[in-house]
Amino acid sequence: MTWTTRQRSDLGPLAAVVAGQGPDIVLLHGVGLRAEAWNAQIDALAGHCRVSAIDLPGHGRSVRLTAPSGVADYTDAVASCLAGPALIVGHSFGAMIALDMAARHPRRVLAVVALNAIKGRSPTAAQAVQSRAANLDGTTNPDPGPTLHRWFGATVSPERTACEAWLTQTDPAGYKSAYTVFANADGPTDADLRALGCPALFATGADEPNSTPAMSHHMAELAPHGRALIVAGAAHMMPVTHPGIVNDSLHRFASEVFG
């Protein structure tokens, strides 16, 4: 897999990598990343679908939001770019947005996939992520080393190198805004999950310490049409570290959704 920069298209106020023809799949990345984090999924899905990998506000080529106060601000920015209903796939912070969109903009969402999504952080985990957010100054990017160690351990790989470049190059103010919202959110409510009318897949890595398997199982149990997938040997960055099983799962899910 190569991690070269791809050409962008404008989707309303946001930029996106758009590829393929057919039913719509929208991909939403995590904090500090960009559309290219979905390179493996774009290549795998574009043969059968129209794939739009969006740069979230303040990331990649998309301008940042002005003083966002919560996940809903990011959700509304993405929803405003969609021409019609789509399969929405989100990773980490993108999964928060995808699930919020399914709850608040159900006509835009045919189905939802939440990869490495959180629900109900432990007090220790909440304190750690909120402390990291509080230390961001919005003018310089933090040392990516601790983040990369949480994501990849000590293993050096092309995926780690690509993520290091994205974290280093992202807009510091956009990163601070998004990370602060992410740190202070706690995932979808029980009520929103119980009211979810569309098919929903909740997937995470078996070795994921933050977006834990228990969280994905719990969300799948609450959603009327939910299911869980736990990827053996994977952790937080499974779309880039385990693209084969992620892509196969997305193919199967999309085939069910689109027929």
VENHU-V479322 format. One line per field, one symbol per residue. phi: phi as a letter, one per 20 degrees, with the letter a starting at -180 (. if undefined). A space follows every 10 residues. Layout:
phi = ???
This chain:
phi = .edffdfdce dleddbedbn cpfecddcee fndagffegf fgffeffcce dceeffgncl defffelfda ggffgfffgf eefafbeddc clgffgffff fffdcffecf accdeledbm gfgfffffff ffffefdmdc efgfgfffff ecmefebgff ffffffffef fgffffffff fgfeecnffg ffffefedfb ddcbefdeed efgfffffff fffgdebdcd efmdcfeffe ecffffffff gffffffen
